[in-house]
Amino acid sequence: MLGMAGGVSGAALLGACGGFSTSGGSSDQGGGGDDTLTFTTWGTDAELAGFRSVISAFEKAQSGRKVTLNVVPYAQMFTTIDAQIQAGKAPDVFRVPYYTLGAYAGRGQLLDLSKDLPSDISSRFTDTAWAAVQGDGKPYGVPHHTDTSCIFYDKQAMASVGVTPPTSVDQAWSWEELTQVMTRLKKTLPQGKYPFAYNWQGNGVTRWLNLLFQADGRFLDTDLRTPAIDSAAGKLAVDFSKSFFSQGLVPPNSSVKSTTLAADAWYAKTVPVVFGGAFLLPDAASTYQGDWSVTFAPRKVRGGGDFGGNALVATATTKKASLAAAFLEFATQADQMKAFCAGASLLPTRKDLTQSGIDFVKRPELSPIFLGQAQQVKPQDAAQVAQPNMAKIITVLKDQLDKAFIGNQSTEATLSGLSSGIASATSA
């Protein structure tokens, strides 16, 4: 589904999806023999603890086999991987955001796992997750976890305007209802404060696409190359997001090129509402001063959201393809994925776990909110974002949306700029 033409540098994609913080540049002890895999990742403390648990269980199950874990800060992750690939010293396995996977696969740098994974492994995952690791009908990784944006809110602020946020996904606010609630909140706030912040800063600009998907639109046609954003749905999404600024519902300095993350504004209580992923739960539980909860993202024609998170992949040059595939298969077994996601506040990609649910270690009562929101993401949405030229498309989104939000560029000019920019990105 990815259409593996073209390719871009993974170093250009520096926007974490599930785990923004990193933990040192350390390397666990391990050998380098034929029975030892090398695995490079970044991660929060909870994610790294989860990976070490998976490795320990794998080593016990595969007597005599070892996995050497190399931890790299996120800001250095893909420059490190790129340099190692160029030098012929790539790790056997590494972790990669879904929207970066297509670029590596498009350059022939990832192992086609068709022959090494169990033939029925696709039935393990949701259709959306499996679509995100496919290229020309071949798996170039396994979907390890996902995340998607919901709405974090201060309970006292909502109570002050007599609003009880939706508690089921089929009752999620419409765009019009979201605007009404935020307008009511705005009237209660002092000068210089705003109702909410949207989490589209930096490479998180892909989360603007949530609005496009909610309008039942696409930014790429089904060939995953031809621009499709200049449409009625595209106009709805641009007009709606521009209204956040024109109506004073978001801070004027919270556009897509802002260096301040939306969550930081919420922690600082500059805004009482913020869009954010489940990976924020541990920090919010320990950092936010006040009583807070989470509700679903809004809907227009349909529900929609971002397919964040990461896959696990093997490099094309590994000499341990079978062992690498065995590790990837093991890491996505039910017990391993459930423990990892619960501990790190991330969402599973397995069908059985999305149906039965998991309980996050932090704020477990909010787990169904994020699971329900993740089920609003459609396979065609994930496949577009995993397109090999996504880094270039991200730059187009940043430039055009910033002009629309704070440069007073018209919706028509914005859609035209987005369409031509996407066409240039996918034709390279």
Secondary structure as the mmCIF struct_conf table of DSSP 4:
data_model
#
loop_
_struct_conf.conf_type_id
_struct_conf.id
_struct_conf.beg_label_comp_id
_struct_conf.beg_label_asym_id
_struct_conf.beg_label_seq_id
_struct_conf.end_label_comp_id
_struct_conf.end_label_asym_id
_struct_conf.end_label_seq_id
HELX_RH_3T_P HELX_RH_3T_P1 GLY A 10 ALA A 12
BEND BEND1 CYS A 17 GLY A 18
BEND BEND2 SER A 21 SER A 21
TURN_TY1_P TURN_TY1_P1 GLY A 24 GLY A 25
STRN STRN1 SER A 27 SER A 27
BEND BEND3 GLY A 33 GLY A 33
TURN_TY1_P TURN_TY1_P2 ASP A 34 ASP A 35
STRN STRN2 THR A 36 THR A 41
HELX_RH_AL_P HELX_RH_AL_P1 ASP A 45 ALA A 61
BEND BEND4 GLN A 62 GLN A 62
TURN_TY1_P TURN_TY1_P3 SER A 63 GLY A 64
STRN STRN3 LYS A 66 VAL A 71
HELX_RH_AL_P HELX_RH_AL_P2 TYR A 74 GLN A 86
TURN_TY1_P TURN_TY1_P4 ALA A 87 GLY A 88
BEND BEND5 ASP A 92 ASP A 92
STRN STRN4 VAL A 93 PRO A 97
HELX_RH_AL_P HELX_RH_AL_P3 TYR A 98 GLY A 106
TURN_TY1_P TURN_TY1_P5 ARG A 107 GLY A 108
STRN STRN5 LEU A 110 LEU A 110
TURN_TY1_P TURN_TY1_P6 SER A 114 ASP A 116
BEND BEND6 LEU A 117 LEU A 117
TURN_TY1_P TURN_TY1_P7 SER A 119 ASP A 120
HELX_RH_3T_P HELX_RH_3T_P2 ILE A 121 ARG A 124
STRN STRN6 PHE A 125 PHE A 125
HELX_RH_AL_P HELX_RH_AL_P4 ASP A 127 ALA A 131
TURN_TY1_P TURN_TY1_P8 ALA A 132 VAL A 133
STRN STRN7 GLN A 134 GLY A 135
TURN_TY1_P TURN_TY1_P9 ASP A 136 GLY A 137
STRN STRN8 LYS A 138 PRO A 139
BEND BEND7 TYR A 140 GLY A 141
STRN STRN9 VAL A 142 ASP A 147
STRN STRN10 CYS A 150 ASP A 154
HELX_RH_AL_P HELX_RH_AL_P5 LYS A 155 SER A 160
TURN_TY1_P TURN_TY1_P10 VAL A 161 GLY A 162
BEND BEND8 THR A 167 SER A 168
HELX_RH_3T_P HELX_RH_3T_P3 VAL A 169 GLN A 171
HELX_LH_PP_P HELX_LH_PP_P1 ALA A 172 TRP A 173
STRN STRN11 SER A 174 SER A 174
HELX_RH_AL_P HELX_RH_AL_P6 TRP A 175 THR A 188
BEND BEND9 LEU A 189 LEU A 189
HELX_LH_PP_P HELX_LH_PP_P2 PRO A 190 PRO A 190
TURN_TY1_P TURN_TY1_P11 GLN A 191 GLY A 192
BEND BEND10 PRO A 195 PRO A 195
STRN STRN12 PHE A 196 ALA A 197
BEND BEND11 ASN A 199 ASN A 199
BEND BEND12 GLN A 201 GLN A 201
HELX_RH_3T_P HELX_RH_3T_P4 GLY A 202 TRP A 208
HELX_RH_AL_P HELX_RH_AL_P7 LEU A 209 GLN A 214
TURN_TY1_P TURN_TY1_P12 ALA A 215 ASP A 216
BEND BEND13 PHE A 219 PHE A 219
STRN STRN13 LEU A 220 LEU A 220
TURN_TY1_P TURN_TY1_P13 THR A 222 ASP A 223
BEND BEND14 LEU A 224 THR A 226
STRN STRN14 PRO A 227 PRO A 227
BEND BEND15 ASP A 230 SER A 231
HELX_RH_AL_P HELX_RH_AL_P8 ALA A 232 SER A 246
TURN_TY1_P TURN_TY1_P14 GLN A 247 GLY A 248
BEND BEND16 VAL A 250 VAL A 250
TURN_TY1_P TURN_TY1_P15 PRO A 252 ASN A 253
BEND BEND17 SER A 255 SER A 255
TURN_TY1_P TURN_TY1_P16 VAL A 256 LYS A 257
BEND BEND18 THR A 259 THR A 260
HELX_RH_AL_P HELX_RH_AL_P9 ALA A 262 TYR A 267
TURN_TY1_P TURN_TY1_P17 ALA A 268 LYS A 269
BEND BEND19 THR A 270 THR A 270
BEND BEND20 PRO A 272 PRO A 272
STRN STRN15 VAL A 273 GLY A 276
HELX_RH_3T_P HELX_RH_3T_P5 ALA A 278 LEU A 280
HELX_RH_AL_P HELX_RH_AL_P10 LEU A 281 THR A 287
BEND BEND21 GLY A 290 GLY A 290
STRN STRN16 TRP A 292 THR A 295
STRN STRN17 ARG A 299 ARG A 299
BEND BEND22 LYS A 300 ARG A 302
STRN STRN18 GLY A 308 ALA A 314
STRN STRN19 THR A 315 THR A 315
TURN_TY1_P TURN_TY1_P18 ALA A 316 THR A 317
BEND BEND23 LYS A 319 LYS A 319
HELX_RH_AL_P HELX_RH_AL_P11 ALA A 321 ALA A 331
TURN_TY1_P TURN_TY1_P19 THR A 332 THR A 332
BEND BEND24 GLN A 333 GLN A 333
HELX_RH_AL_P HELX_RH_AL_P12 ALA A 334 ALA A 344
TURN_TY1_P TURN_TY1_P20 SER A 345 SER A 345
STRN STRN20 LEU A 347 LEU A 347
STRN STRN21 ARG A 350 ARG A 350
HELX_RH_AL_P HELX_RH_AL_P13 LYS A 351 SER A 356
BEND BEND25 VAL A 361 ARG A 363
HELX_RH_3T_P HELX_RH_3T_P6 PRO A 364 LEU A 366
HELX_RH_AL_P HELX_RH_AL_P14 SER A 367 ALA A 374
TURN_TY1_P TURN_TY1_P21 GLN A 375 GLN A 376
HELX_RH_AL_P HELX_RH_AL_P15 PRO A 379 VAL A 385
TURN_TY1_P TURN_TY1_P22 ALA A 386 ALA A 386
TURN_TY1_P TURN_TY1_P23 PRO A 388 ASN A 389
HELX_RH_AL_P HELX_RH_AL_P16 MET A 390 ILE A 406
BEND BEND26 GLY A 407 GLY A 407
HELX_RH_AL_P HELX_RH_AL_P17 THR A 411 SER A 427
#
